[in-house]
């Protein structure tokens, strides 16, 4: 059974998926390897104070996300 948050993340990624790490490209928290969900399916990140992980429209240029790393 697919979790609600997984559906949300997939929808965001399908619409906004950018894998480039060019400093002027826009990247999203849901594409970052540090983005996780806890047991209650709530998002968290060790760097969440530097970005808004509560909205998939939280795109920022790569140069403004110093901890962003693409998922492998």
LINJO-V468850 format. One line per field, one symbol per residue. ss: DSSP state (~ for helix, > for strand, _ for the rest). phi: phi as a letter, one per 30 degrees, with the letter a starting at -180 (. if undefined). burial: I if it has 9 or more other ideal C-beta (glycine too) atoms within 8 Angstrom, else O. Layout:
ss=???
phi=???
burial=???
//
This chain:
ss=___~~~~~~~~~~~~~_________>>_~~~>___>>_____>>___~~~_________>>~~~_____>__
phi=.ddedddddddddddbdbcdceecdcbbedcddddbbcdcicdaadcddcacdcbddddbdedcbdcdbddc
burial=OOOOIOIIIOIIIOOIOIOOIOOOIIIIIIIIOIIOOOOOOOIOIOOIOOIOIOOIOIOIIIOOIOIIOIOO
//
